[in-house]
Amino acid sequence: MRKQTLLTMLSVLVAVSILLTACGSAAPAPVSAPTDVPLSGTISVSGAFALYPMMTVWAEEFQKIHPDVQFDVQGGGAGKGMTDTISKAVDIGMISRKIKDEETAKGIFWVAVTKDAVFPLVSASNPVAADLIAKGITKETFNKIFITGEIKTWGEAVGKPEIKDEIHVYTRSDSAGAADIWAQFAGGKVQADILTTAIGVNGEPALVDTVIKDPLGIGFSNLNSVFDVSNGKLVPGGLIPPIDANGNGAVDGADEYYQSKTDAVAAVSSGKYPSPPSRFENLATLGKPDGLKLAFITWILTDGQKYLDAAGYVPLTPDQQTESLNKLK
């Protein structure tokens, strides 16, 4: 059972902390959430696979401070997180895309908590892997592969029409923020704009595994799924085809070809990796959060930001942090 008096005290302390941060000039310094008020209760969370690993870290660290708070954290995709939040099946939804107008009309409140990105993925056994690494793929070519279907072979994709190997396009069969963001990058607007003939796979881990095992496959996945968590290298058997951002037909070094999580995170953080497919990760609640939900989300936006780097996520800038904190007032 929640301790209402203690939570009220916490809310006051949080408000004071936010106000002090917002009053500073220039770039405000990160603030800390109060941790000396004991909390208890249960927080249920579901949603985006992109944010799931980070949420498990946040839950574990918050529980160290407040051992009487219990967590139920589940993946399932951004669509599930939104549906669960609207239906009150969970307290907090993890949403790896922009919140839609129809969702805010249903009472959804949201704040950005970190930044992430979606990357294209092919098998390291792809028959034109060497060409992909040397030339990259332009945004126009991604459009013709994923949206219009005009490019059907790997030879067409790299300018070698004599190569007739058919491209196998994979997408998510469940509602996913990654699919929405990738569709937007490739010239569509929503997940449904990806080819109807694309092979749908349920869940991010399964999509990554399926693409890696198919030498002719191409798909997409989140930063923390295409790189091995334990060593920061590309998942075994995978290859991120470089995005030829400037369209010059050549891969211009580390700015376009990412082989390590460190390089990828740095590119997203600095803005070198395009947006989309880089994007903010959001937490959603039905109505403005209060009580235990408010305490946890405020902690994520303050003390919780220090855990992002180690987990391979991009922290909010001080201005972005303050903007999210001000929304909670």
FISE-123413 format. One record per residue: y, z, x of N, C-alpha, C in turn; residue number from 0; residue in one letter. Coordinates in steps of 0.001 Angstrom, whole numbers. Layout:
<atoms>
n_py, n_pz, n_px, ca_py, ca_pz, ca_px, c_py, c_pz, c_px, loro, fiti
Y, Z, X, Y, Z, X, Y, Z, X, NUM, a
...
</atoms>
This chain:
<atoms>
n_py, n_pz, n_px, ca_py, ca_pz, ca_px, c_py, c_pz, c_px, loro, fiti
-1189, 0, 862, 0, 0, 0, 1233, 0, 894, 0, m
2265, -747, 521, 3451, -845, 1353, 4303, 392, 1217, 1, r
4966, 735, 2266, 5858, 1890, 2271, 7277, 1403, 2029, 2, k
7695, 1459, 773, 8949, 827, 391, 10156, 1389, 1118, 3, q
10193, 2694, 1295, 11356, 3301, 1955, 11490, 2796, 3384, 4, t
10339, 2764, 4082, 10370, 2319, 5477, 10760, 851, 5561, 5, l
10280, 47, 4604, 10624, -1360, 4627, 12110, -1578, 4357, 6, l
12677, -743, 3492, 14114, -839, 3233, 14901, -550, 4501, 7, t
14473, 498, 5233, 15126, 818, 6506, 15030, -371, 7456, 8, m
13841, -1003, 7490, 13653, -2130, 8391, 14590, -3281, 8032, 9, l
14708, -3543, 6731, 15569, -4632, 6288, 17006, -4418, 6725, 10, s
17463, -3170, 6661, 18825, -2858, 7089, 18977, -3104, 8581, 11, v
18000, -2648, 9351, 18066, -2835, 10804, 18038, -4315, 11162, 12, l
17189, -5081, 10457, 17115, -6515, 10711, 18453, -7188, 10424, 13, v
19055, -6815, 9283, 20336, -7417, 8909, 21413, -7138, 9942, 14, a
21427, -5897, 10445, 22411, -5546, 11473, 22178, -6362, 12730, 15, v
20899, -6496, 13113, 20568, -7252, 14319, 21013, -8695, 14193, 16, s
20735, -9313, 13012, 21116, -10708, 12791, 22632, -10865, 12833, 17, i
23348, -9932, 12194, 24806, -9995, 12146, 25411, -9922, 13529, 18, l
24865, -9040, 14349, 25386, -8907, 15710, 25176, -10186, 16493, 19, l
24020, -10840, 16270, 23752, -12093, 16968, 24706, -13181, 16528, 20, t
24917, -13263, 15204, 25740, -14344, 14668, 27200, -14217, 15061, 21, a
27638, -13017, 15401, 29045, -12802, 15718, 29411, -13220, 17128, 22, c
28437, -13498, 17967, 28738, -13853, 19346, 29364, -15228, 19425, 23, g
30056, -15505, 20511, 30642, -16822, 20716, 29724, -17640, 21595, 24, s
29943, -18964, 21592, 29132, -19905, 22348, 27678, -19752, 21943, 25, a
26740, -19965, 22908, 25322, -19883, 22592, 24893, -18430, 22509, 26, a
24424, -17974, 21338, 24061, -16574, 21185, 22788, -16242, 21933, 27, p
22720, -15021, 22432, 21524, -14567, 23130, 20453, -14219, 22112, 28, a
19155, -14454, 22431, 18088, -14100, 21514, 18153, -12608, 21174, 29, p
17823, -12288, 19929, 17852, -10905, 19500, 16443, -10367, 19389, 30, v
16321, -9067, 19279, 15023, -8424, 19147, 14914, -7769, 17782, 31, s
13734, -7890, 17192, 13488, -7236, 15914, 13103, -5789, 16155, 32, a
13532, -4859, 15306, 13167, -3466, 15476, 11661, -3286, 15347, 33, p
11070, -2483, 16209, 9620, -2297, 16193, 9229, -836, 16044, 34, t
10213, 69, 15858, 9895, 1490, 15829, 9667, 2014, 14415, 35, d
9711, 1121, 13408, 9446, 1541, 12040, 8016, 1134, 11688, 36, v
7119, 2085, 11374, 5732, 1730, 11084, 5624, 916, 9799, 37, p
4747, -84, 9814, 4533, -952, 8663, 3056, -973, 8313, 38, l
2755, -1264, 7062, 1369, -1406, 6633, 1286, -2422, 5522, 39, s
111, -2996, 5335, -99, -3990, 4293, -868, -5176, 4838, 40, g
-986, -6221, 4037, -1722, -7429, 4409, -841, -8651, 4235, 41, t
-895, -9555, 5215, -173, -10819, 5152, -1193, -11949, 5195, 42, i
-1177, -12805, 4187, -2074, -13956, 4145, -1290, -15224, 4471, 43, s
-1876, -16075, 5311, -1214, -17284, 5802, -2213, -18437, 5770, 44, v
-1761, -19628, 5378, -2610, -20821, 5492, -1731, -22031, 5765, 45, s
-2368, -23131, 6200, -1602, -24352, 6379, -1909, -25146, 7621, 46, g
-862, -25676, 8234, -945, -26704, 9274, -1828, -26294, 10452, 47, a
-2726, -27210, 10823, -3525, -26994, 12029, -2623, -26913, 13252, 48, f
-1478, -27615, 13213, -570, -27630, 14360, -54, -26238, 14680, 49, a
160, -25422, 13657, 742, -24096, 13862, -304, -22989, 13867, 50, l
-1506, -23318, 13481, -2563, -22303, 13365, -2807, -21523, 14671, 51, y
-2972, -22202, 15835, -3218, -21422, 17062, -2085, -20448, 17383, 52, p
-844, -20886, 17147, 290, -20020, 17433, 346, -18856, 16462, 53, m
20, -19106, 15210, 47, -18040, 14214, -973, -16954, 14540, 54, m
-2124, -17339, 15075, -3115, -16324, 15439, -2596, -15438, 16570, 55, t
-1833, -16035, 17492, -1227, -15246, 18573, -181, -14301, 17999, 56, v
690, -14823, 17148, 1727, -13980, 16556, 1118, -12825, 15764, 57, w
81, -13113, 15001, -557, -12067, 14201, -1140, -10979, 15101, 58, a
-1776, -11402, 16179, -2377, -10436, 17101, -1318, -9564, 17769, 59, e
-233, -10173, 18214, 813, -9408, 18894, 1554, -8481, 17927, 60, e
1801, -8948, 16712, 2478, -8104, 15717, 1601, -6919, 15342, 61, f
300, -7154, 15303, -630, -6088, 14940, -712, -5018, 16027, 62, q
-446, -5401, 17268, -414, -4412, 18347, 726, -3418, 18121, 63, k
1829, -3912, 17571, 2981, -3050, 17293, 2769, -2273, 16001, 64, i
2147, -2933, 15034, 1933, -2329, 13713, 450, -2426, 13360, 65, h
-380, -1541, 13877, -1834, -1631, 13681, -2280, -1498, 12227, 66, p
-1424, -1023, 11355, -1805, -888, 9949, -1503, -2147, 9134, 67, d
-1032, -3202, 9809, -819, -4484, 9145, -2030, -5375, 9408, 68, v
-2607, -5895, 8352, -3764, -6773, 8464, -3358, -8214, 8165, 69, q
-4051, -9181, 8798, -3739, -10599, 8617, -4964, -11378, 8155, 70, f
-4725, -12351, 7313, -5728, -13340, 6923, -5100, -14701, 7182, 71, d
-5477, -15352, 8295, -4865, -16609, 8712, -5904, -17723, 8640, 72, v
-5572, -18793, 7929, -6473, -19925, 7766, -5735, -21230, 8033, 73, q
-6473, -22242, 8543, -5917, -23574, 8708, -6047, -24332, 7400, 74, g
-6363, -25619, 7506, -6570, -26409, 6302, -5585, -27535, 6113, 75, g
-4515, -27573, 6914, -3527, -28637, 6786, -2273, -28191, 6058, 76, g
-1175, -28907, 6313, 109, -28554, 5716, 70, -28644, 4192, 77, a
-678, -29615, 3671, -779, -29749, 2222, -1399, -28526, 1581, 78, g
-2443, -28006, 2198, -3081, -26791, 1688, -2128, -25613, 1775, 79, k
-1410, -25519, 2894, -470, -24416, 3053, 593, -24424, 1980, 80, g
1105, -25620, 1646, 2130, -25715, 614, 1557, -25392, -762, 81, m
387, -25946, -1075, -241, -25670, -2365, -546, -24187, -2531, 82, t
-1077, -23574, -1475, -1414, -22149, -1525, -173, -21290, -1712, 83, d
935, -21689, -1081, 2172, -20913, -1197, 2751, -21008, -2605, 84, t
2805, -22218, -3128, 3350, -22417, -4473, 2521, -21683, -5526, 85, i
1202, -21685, -5332, 314, -21040, -6314, 168, -19538, -6083, 86, s
851, -19013, -5066, 803, -17590, -4717, -563, -17164, -4190, 87, k
-1353, -18134, -3700, -2641, -17798, -3108, -2464, -17157, -1735, 88, a
-1340, -17465, -1064, -1021, -16844, 221, 440, -16417, 216, 89, v
773, -15557, 1182, 2156, -15094, 1317, 3033, -16098, 2055, 90, d
2445, -16762, 3068, 3209, -17654, 3942, 2424, -18936, 4166, 91, i
3117, -20077, 4072, 2499, -21361, 4371, 3013, -21914, 5683, 92, g
2123, -22496, 6466, 2503, -23162, 7717, 2662, -24658, 7413, 93, m
3881, -25179, 7583, 4184, -26545, 7165, 4719, -27335, 8359, 94, i
3969, -28342, 8779, 4313, -29097, 9990, 5034, -30400, 9661, 95, s
5935, -30334, 8727, 6745, -31495, 8320, 7981, -30975, 7593, 96, r
8872, -31893, 7204, 10029, -31499, 6421, 9588, -31037, 5038, 97, k
10320, -30079, 4496, 10044, -29606, 3154, 10660, -30594, 2160, 98, i
9901, -30963, 1146, 10349, -31971, 184, 11214, -31345, -909, 99, k
12081, -32173, -1498, 12976, -31700, -2552, 12200, -31121, -3727, 100, d
11099, -31753, -4083, 10317, -31258, -5217, 9672, -29905, -4923, 101, e
9486, -29613, -3637, 8917, -28314, -3261, 9974, -27209, -3319, 102, e
11179, -27519, -2869, 12255, -26533, -2990, 12585, -26300, -4456, 103, t
12422, -27335, -5292, 12668, -27178, -6726, 11673, -26211, -7364, 104, a
10526, -26054, -6734, 9509, -25122, -7237, 9672, -23721, -6657, 105, k
10761, -23528, -5891, 11048, -22201, -5369, 10693, -21978, -3916, 106, g
10312, -23056, -3204, 9921, -22893, -1795, 11153, -22639, -925, 107, i
11049, -21593, -115, 12046, -21241, 895, 11374, -21455, 2246, 108, f
12141, -21931, 3228, 11519, -22209, 4522, 12481, -21959, 5675, 109, w
11906, -21696, 6835, 12668, -21612, 8080, 11856, -22273, 9193, 110, v
12559, -22913, 10130, 11922, -23477, 11315, 11635, -22349, 12302, 111, a
10451, -22394, 12947, 10086, -21324, 13872, 9728, -21821, 15272, 112, v
9445, -23106, 15423, 9132, -23664, 16737, 9185, -25183, 16631, 113, t
8963, -25851, 17762, 8958, -27308, 17796, 7635, -27793, 18383, 114, k
7174, -28920, 17900, 5880, -29463, 18299, 5987, -30988, 18252, 115, d
4895, -31695, 18491, 4923, -33159, 18426, 3535, -33699, 18125, 116, a
3517, -34897, 17569, 2286, -35632, 17314, 2168, -36732, 18365, 117, v
963, -36907, 18895, 723, -37913, 19935, -349, -38897, 19477, 118, f
-218, -40176, 19869, -1296, -41125, 19591, -2499, -40786, 20456, 119, p
-3667, -41173, 20015, -4890, -40836, 20751, -5892, -41975, 20654, 120, l
-6482, -42331, 21801, -7592, -43274, 21845, -8677, -42683, 22729, 121, v
-9821, -43335, 22745, -10910, -42916, 23625, -10638, -43381, 25051, 122, s
-11018, -42557, 26010, -10891, -42952, 27413, -11776, -44155, 27726, 123, a
-12752, -44436, 26845, -13647, -45586, 27015, -13123, -46840, 26345, 124, s
-11887, -46823, 25891, -11287, -47982, 25242, -11386, -49201, 26161, 125, n
-11749, -50371, 25628, -11950, -51558, 26486, -10679, -52047, 27172, 126, p
-9499, -51681, 26669, -8249, -52109, 27314, -7465, -50885, 27819, 127, v
-8171, -49828, 28169, -7520, -48592, 28615, -6571, -48841, 29778, 128, a
-6988, -49633, 30742, -6144, -49900, 31908, -4842, -50605, 31502, 129, a
-4940, -51529, 30559, -3740, -52228, 30077, -2818, -51275, 29317, 130, d
-3408, -50389, 28526, -2601, -49421, 27779, -1820, -48529, 28726, 131, l
-2479, -48083, 29794, -1827, -47203, 30764, -712, -47943, 31506, 132, i
-923, -49219, 31770, 68, -49991, 32527, 1229, -50471, 31662, 133, a
935, -50846, 30420, 1953, -51468, 29564, 2479, -50567, 28460, 134, k
1640, -49639, 27993, 2016, -48814, 26863, 1946, -49597, 25558, 135, g
2345, -48942, 24460, 2379, -49565, 23143, 3776, -49362, 22576, 136, i
4394, -50427, 22127, 5725, -50311, 21547, 5646, -49767, 20121, 137, t
6782, -49277, 19631, 6848, -48778, 18259, 6510, -49896, 17272, 138, k
6956, -51118, 17571, 6659, -52267, 16709, 5159, -52515, 16624, 139, e
4463, -52371, 17772, 3020, -52577, 17778, 2309, -51473, 16999, 140, t
2764, -50218, 17150, 2192, -49133, 16357, 2362, -49430, 14868, 141, f
3531, -49977, 14496, 3784, -50329, 13105, 2768, -51352, 12603, 142, n
2486, -52339, 13432, 1577, -53408, 13032, 114, -52963, 13059, 143, k
-170, -51877, 13758, -1528, -51328, 13760, -1728, -50382, 12581, 144, i
-787, -49433, 12399, -980, -48354, 11428, -419, -48638, 10033, 145, f
637, -49440, 9932, 1316, -49605, 8646, 1032, -50974, 8010, 146, i
1322, -52044, 8714, 1153, -53375, 8116, -242, -53963, 8323, 147, t
-936, -53530, 9376, -2270, -54059, 9645, -2273, -55454, 10244, 148, g
-1110, -55917, 10690, -1026, -57270, 11258, -1813, -57403, 12555, 149, e
-1820, -56338, 13353, -2585, -56360, 14604, -3953, -55729, 14345, 150, i
-4989, -56525, 14549, -6335, -56090, 14195, -7279, -55932, 15387, 151, k
-6882, -56490, 16552, -7759, -56396, 17724, -7023, -55746, 18892, 152, t
-7797, -55199, 19805, -7193, -54572, 20982, -6575, -55621, 21900, 153, w
-7104, -56833, 21869, -6503, -57899, 22651, -5095, -58220, 22171, 154, g
-4896, -58269, 20851, -3569, -58511, 20290, -2617, -57377, 20654, 155, e
-3139, -56161, 20723, -2292, -54989, 21004, -1729, -55009, 22413, 156, a
-2452, -55632, 23362, -1993, -55614, 24760, -1634, -57004, 25279, 157, v
-1548, -57989, 24383, -1158, -59335, 24812, -2248, -60119, 25489, 158, g
-3513, -59834, 25148, -4636, -60579, 25690, -5505, -61055, 24525, 159, k
-5089, -62126, 23846, -5782, -62567, 22629, -7243, -62941, 22826, 160, p
-7637, -63151, 24074, -9042, -63492, 24317, -9981, -62294, 24094, 161, e
-9401, -61090, 24077, -10203, -59887, 23817, -10265, -59687, 22312, 162, i
-11461, -59704, 21762, -11644, -59722, 20308, -12119, -58383, 19734, 163, k
-12154, -57327, 20532, -12626, -56030, 20033, -11724, -55539, 18902, 164, d
-12336, -55238, 17763, -11591, -54815, 16578, -11050, -53394, 16728, 165, e
-9820, -53163, 16283, -9229, -51823, 16299, -9739, -51031, 15096, 166, i
-10230, -49832, 15335, -10639, -48930, 14259, -9533, -47887, 14080, 167, h
-8795, -47978, 12996, -7676, -47069, 12750, -8178, -45841, 11994, 168, v
-7843, -44667, 12534, -8235, -43405, 11897, -6994, -42644, 11438, 169, y
-7133, -41949, 10324, -6057, -41120, 9805, -6665, -39867, 9187, 170, t
-5826, -38999, 8660, -6306, -37790, 7999, -6601, -38089, 6538, 171, r
-7740, -37618, 6040, -8066, -37775, 4627, -7474, -36648, 3797, 172, s
-7152, -35515, 4442, -6495, -34416, 3753, -4989, -34529, 3951, 173, d
-4231, -33863, 3096, -2768, -33904, 3209, -2338, -33186, 4474, 174, s
-1629, -33892, 5376, -1344, -33340, 6700, 65, -33678, 7159, 175, a
733, -32696, 7747, 2050, -32920, 8313, 2016, -33928, 9441, 176, g
959, -33874, 10265, 843, -34811, 11389, 808, -36248, 10896, 177, a
90, -36495, 9799, -9, -37851, 9258, 1337, -38308, 8697, 178, a
2055, -37408, 8031, 3393, -37735, 7529, 4324, -38130, 8676, 179, d
4317, -37302, 9720, 5215, -37533, 10857, 4841, -38815, 11591, 180, i
3538, -39062, 11780, 3122, -40271, 12486, 3480, -41522, 11678, 181, w
3313, -41446, 10355, 3692, -42577, 9503, 5181, -42871, 9636, 182, a
5996, -41837, 9678, 7443, -42024, 9819, 7783, -42682, 11152, 183, q
7123, -42241, 12226, 7379, -42844, 13537, 6999, -44320, 13536, 184, f
5889, -44648, 12878, 5376, -46018, 12903, 6088, -46933, 11919, 185, a
7091, -46418, 11217, 7876, -47275, 10340, 7617, -47096, 8866, 186, g
6766, -46132, 8510, 6559, -45811, 7107, 7426, -44634, 6714, 187, g
7107, -44023, 5592, 7870, -42874, 5121, 6992, -41642, 4906, 188, k
5782, -41856, 4404, 4876, -40743, 4100, 3463, -41111, 4535, 189, v
2595, -40130, 4506, 1203, -40316, 4926, 540, -41492, 4213, 190, q
841, -41684, 2937, 206, -42741, 2148, 571, -44135, 2627, 191, a
1595, -44263, 3491, 1988, -45582, 4004, 1063, -46072, 5112, 192, d
242, -45183, 5644, -745, -45619, 6641, -1785, -46486, 5937, 193, i
-2286, -47492, 6624, -3215, -48468, 6062, -4247, -47846, 5118, 194, l
-4414, -48444, 3965, -5445, -47955, 3041, -6843, -48207, 3595, 195, t
-6940, -49147, 4541, -8238, -49433, 5159, -8542, -48513, 6344, 196, t
-7576, -47661, 6711, -7822, -46714, 7808, -8938, -45752, 7405, 197, a
-9683, -45301, 8387, -10815, -44409, 8134, -10300, -42976, 8056, 198, i
-10443, -42335, 6918, -9944, -40983, 6729, -10912, -39930, 7247, 199, g
-10366, -38963, 7972, -11161, -37862, 8518, -10523, -36552, 8075, 200, v
-11327, -35635, 7601, -10820, -34367, 7078, -10625, -33348, 8196, 201, n
-9383, -32955, 8443, -9090, -31917, 9430, -8790, -32482, 10805, 202, g
-7922, -31789, 11514, -7490, -32247, 12836, -8597, -32230, 13886, 203, e
-9365, -31151, 14015, -10425, -31150, 15044, -11404, -32300, 14865, 204, p
-11776, -32582, 13624, -12728, -33666, 13372, -12126, -35029, 13703, 205, a
-10826, -35205, 13422, -10170, -36472, 13736, -10163, -36718, 15240, 206, l
-9800, -35703, 16009, -9784, -35826, 17474, -11176, -36185, 17992, 207, v
-12181, -35476, 17516, -13559, -35699, 17969, -14029, -37113, 17612, 208, d
-13680, -37571, 16424, -14110, -38890, 15970, -13489, -40007, 16802, 209, t
-12192, -39900, 17078, -11515, -40926, 17868, -12064, -40972, 19290, 210, v
-12270, -39819, 19887, -12772, -39764, 21259, -14140, -40444, 21382, 211, i
-14960, -40306, 20346, -16318, -40851, 20392, -16384, -42337, 20039, 212, k
-15263, -42911, 19590, -15246, -44325, 19225, -14382, -45099, 20212, 213, d
-14985, -45891, 21118, -14206, -46637, 22119, -13173, -47584, 21504, 214, p
-13350, -47976, 20256, -12417, -48905, 19607, -11447, -48192, 18673, 215, l
-11490, -46863, 18644, -10687, -46106, 17702, -9286, -45781, 18198, 216, g
-8386, -45562, 17236, -7051, -45040, 17531, -6657, -44112, 16384, 217, i
-6045, -43003, 16747, -5589, -42039, 15749, -4389, -41294, 16291, 218, g
-4205, -40079, 15832, -3065, -39267, 16245, -3438, -37803, 16045, 219, f
-2770, -36947, 16787, -3023, -35520, 16612, -1905, -34722, 17255, 220, s
-1899, -33427, 16967, -855, -32549, 17469, -1038, -32223, 18946, 221, n
55, -31863, 19569, 87, -31563, 21003, -1023, -30608, 21409, 222, l
-1206, -29535, 20639, -2173, -28515, 21024, -3612, -28881, 20694, 223, n
-3824, -30080, 20158, -5184, -30558, 19929, -5582, -31651, 20912, 224, s
-4610, -32396, 21426, -4943, -33454, 22377, -5015, -32927, 23809, 225, v
-4573, -31685, 24022, -4699, -31070, 25339, -5615, -29848, 25252, 226, f
-6418, -29664, 26279, -7345, -28534, 26340, -6567, -27238, 26541, 227, d
-6779, -26286, 25651, -6037, -25027, 25706, -6308, -24274, 27002, 228, v
-7527, -24362, 27521, -7911, -23557, 28679, -7300, -24037, 29988, 229, s
-7104, -25365, 30144, -6614, -25871, 31429, -5381, -26778, 31325, 230, n
-4927, -27082, 30101, -3733, -27889, 29932, -3938, -29370, 30176, 231, g
-5173, -29797, 30426, -5458, -31208, 30645, -5810, -31875, 29319, 232, k
-5812, -33207, 29317, -6230, -33941, 28125, -7641, -33529, 27734, 233, l
-7904, -33500, 26424, -9252, -33167, 25981, -10219, -34172, 26599, 234, v
-11389, -33719, 27050, -12352, -34618, 27695, -12666, -35828, 26814, 235, p
-12567, -36997, 27413, -12879, -38229, 26701, -11705, -38841, 25979, 236, g
-10550, -38174, 26022, -9377, -38673, 25311, -8351, -39313, 26220, 237, g
-7506, -40147, 25646, -6412, -40792, 26369, -5228, -40923, 25419, 238, l
-4055, -40477, 25879, -2830, -40685, 25110, -2227, -42017, 25551, 239, i
-2282, -43057, 24696, -1662, -44325, 25097, -156, -44146, 25189, 240, p
447, -44511, 26297, 1895, -44309, 26446, 2696, -45063, 25395, 241, p
3762, -44436, 24927, 4699, -45115, 24025, 5736, -45839, 24884, 242, i
5757, -47164, 24785, 6736, -47963, 25534, 8057, -47897, 24774, 243, d
8789, -46788, 24994, 9991, -46507, 24196, 11090, -47542, 24392, 244, a
11237, -48063, 25604, 12321, -49018, 25853, 11877, -50476, 25684, 245, n
10604, -50681, 25343, 10119, -52018, 25030, 10127, -52997, 26174, 246, g
10037, -52501, 27418, 10094, -53410, 28565, 8719, -53885, 29024, 247, n
7673, -53513, 28289, 6342, -53979, 28625, 5720, -53289, 29810, 248, g
6304, -52159, 30226, 5770, -51413, 31362, 5962, -49921, 31111, 249, a
5026, -49136, 31630, 5120, -47680, 31498, 5959, -47137, 32639, 250, v
7049, -46467, 32296, 7998, -45986, 33293, 7730, -44540, 33677, 251, d
6616, -44331, 34347, 6307, -43031, 34932, 6059, -41923, 33924, 252, g
6388, -40695, 34352, 6063, -39491, 33583, 6808, -39411, 32257, 253, a
7895, -40160, 32118, 8657, -40101, 30873, 7930, -40764, 29704, 254, d
6913, -41562, 29998, 6186, -42251, 28931, 4680, -42010, 28966, 255, e
4165, -41528, 30086, 2716, -41353, 30230, 2413, -39879, 30481, 256, y
1786, -39218, 29511, 1563, -37777, 29595, 80, -37474, 29811, 257, y
-203, -36810, 30921, -1576, -36452, 31252, -1801, -34947, 31286, 258, q
-746, -34173, 31125, -887, -32712, 31134, -33, -32105, 30032, 259, s
-453, -30951, 29581, 275, -30248, 28531, 1670, -29857, 29012, 260, k
1781, -29501, 30274, 3072, -29112, 30846, 4082, -30241, 30722, 261, t
3654, -31458, 31088, 4547, -32616, 31007, 4921, -32929, 29557, 262, d
3945, -32817, 28668, 4197, -33132, 27265, 5173, -32139, 26646, 263, a
4976, -30853, 26917, 5871, -29823, 26376, 7286, -30028, 26903, 264, v
7402, -30340, 28196, 8721, -30557, 28792, 9420, -31748, 28140, 265, a
8675, -32796, 27837, 9262, -33984, 27215, 9746, -33688, 25799, 266, a
8975, -32902, 25066, 9380, -32535, 23703, 10602, -31626, 23741, 267, v
10577, -30661, 24652, 11670, -29693, 24769, 12985, -30370, 25143, 268, s
12929, -31338, 26055, 14142, -31999, 26549, 14631, -33108, 25629, 269, s
13794, -33508, 24676, 14166, -34601, 23794, 13782, -35972, 24309, 270, g
13075, -36047, 25447, 12648, -37345, 25975, 11561, -37963, 25102, 271, k
10746, -37107, 24498, 9730, -37615, 23584, 10398, -37805, 22228, 272, y
10283, -38997, 21633, 11085, -39310, 20436, 10795, -38416, 19234, 273, p
11794, -38325, 18360, 11680, -37554, 17119, 12002, -38451, 15932, 274, s
11046, -38692, 14980, 9628, -38397, 15155, 9034, -39266, 16257, 275, p
7866, -38862, 16778, 6902, -37909, 16256, 7046, -36452, 16702, 276, p
8080, -36078, 17463, 8306, -34649, 17654, 8946, -34110, 16382, 277, s
8734, -32831, 16091, 9217, -32276, 14820, 9251, -30747, 14888, 278, r
9951, -30135, 13940, 9966, -28691, 13814, 8754, -28236, 12995, 279, f
8250, -27065, 13347, 7202, -26402, 12562, 7872, -25326, 11716, 280, e
7509, -25279, 10447, 8182, -24387, 9511, 7227, -23368, 8887, 281, n
7800, -22241, 8479, 7084, -21276, 7656, 7725, -21275, 6277, 282, l
6894, -21314, 5242, 7389, -21392, 3867, 6909, -20195, 3058, 283, a
7760, -19725, 2162, 7403, -18665, 1222, 7890, -19080, -162, 284, t
7320, -18473, -1179, 7784, -18727, -2540, 8936, -17771, -2808, 285, l
10146, -18281, -2745, 11328, -17440, -2804, 11632, -16877, -1429, 286, g
12842, -16354, -1269, 13231, -15775, 13, 12340, -14582, 327, 287, k
11809, -14487, 1548, 10883, -13400, 1868, 11565, -12037, 1880, 288, p
10794, -11031, 1522, 11293, -9665, 1590, 10173, -8769, 2110, 289, d
10474, -7487, 2258, 9456, -6526, 2671, 8721, -6916, 3931, 290, g
7413, -6867, 3858, 6572, -7128, 5024, 6689, -8575, 5495, 291, l
6798, -9512, 4579, 6961, -10927, 4959, 8253, -11121, 5748, 292, k
9329, -10510, 5286, 10607, -10625, 5984, 10519, -10020, 7382, 293, l
9886, -8864, 7483, 9757, -8203, 8784, 8987, -9077, 9770, 294, a
7889, -9687, 9314, 7054, -10500, 10195, 7771, -11785, 10615, 295, f
8384, -12496, 9675, 9063, -13751, 10010, 10263, -13488, 10913, 296, i
10986, -12392, 10667, 12112, -12036, 11539, 11619, -11754, 12950, 297, t
10510, -11062, 13072, 9921, -10780, 14392, 9527, -12081, 15086, 298, w
8935, -13041, 14347, 8567, -14336, 14917, 9788, -15037, 15497, 299, i
10914, -14945, 14780, 12136, -15627, 15206, 12884, -14888, 16308, 300, l
12452, -13704, 16653, 13121, -12919, 17692, 12134, -12633, 18816, 301, t
11506, -11489, 18802, 10558, -11140, 19867, 9400, -12132, 19956, 302, d
8986, -12680, 18832, 7840, -13580, 18824, 8054, -14893, 19546, 303, g
9313, -15277, 19782, 9586, -16531, 20489, 9085, -16518, 21939, 304, q
8953, -15329, 22512, 8556, -15258, 23921, 7103, -15660, 24158, 305, k
6316, -15764, 23088, 4912, -16135, 23239, 4690, -17640, 23131, 306, y
5716, -18399, 22809, 5549, -19825, 22557, 5221, -20619, 23820, 307, l
5934, -20369, 24904, 5732, -21140, 26133, 4288, -21100, 26604, 308, d
3732, -19903, 26674, 2371, -19740, 27186, 1354, -20445, 26298, 309, a
1663, -20550, 25019, 733, -21182, 24082, 951, -22694, 23975, 310, a
1950, -23226, 24695, 2179, -24658, 24699, 3049, -25160, 23567, 311, g
3887, -24286, 23018, 4840, -24687, 21991, 6257, -24607, 22569, 312, y
7189, -25262, 21891, 8577, -25294, 22358, 9394, -24276, 21558, 313, v
9995, -23286, 22233, 10818, -22299, 21523, 12052, -22942, 20918, 314, p
12599, -22308, 19899, 13861, -22743, 19334, 14981, -22474, 20340, 315, l
16007, -23306, 20312, 17190, -23005, 21111, 17897, -21810, 20475, 316, t
18791, -21131, 21190, 19521, -20014, 20586, 20230, -20389, 19290, 317, p
20828, -21574, 19248, 21508, -22002, 18026, 20521, -22211, 16882, 318, d
19375, -22827, 17181, 18354, -23044, 16159, 17777, -21709, 15683, 319, q
17602, -20785, 16630, 17105, -19458, 16296, 18065, -18758, 15334, 320, q
19337, -18810, 15652, 20344, -18159, 14802, 20408, -18805, 13424, 321, t
20290, -20129, 13367, 20323, -20820, 12090, 19178, -20343, 11182, 322, e
17977, -20207, 11768, 16852, -19744, 10970, 17021, -18290, 10550, 323, s
17526, -17452, 11467, 17743, -16053, 11135, 18803, -15891, 10041, 324, l
19833, -16710, 10103, 20888, -16615, 9084, 20364, -16981, 7696, 325, n
19371, -17879, 7652, 18801, -18237, 6353, 18103, -17049, 5690, 326, k
17649, -16114, 6523, 16903, -14964, 5989, 17812, -13892, 5400, 327, l
19108, -14007, 5647, 20037, -12974, 5161, 20050, -12928, 3635, 328, k
</atoms>
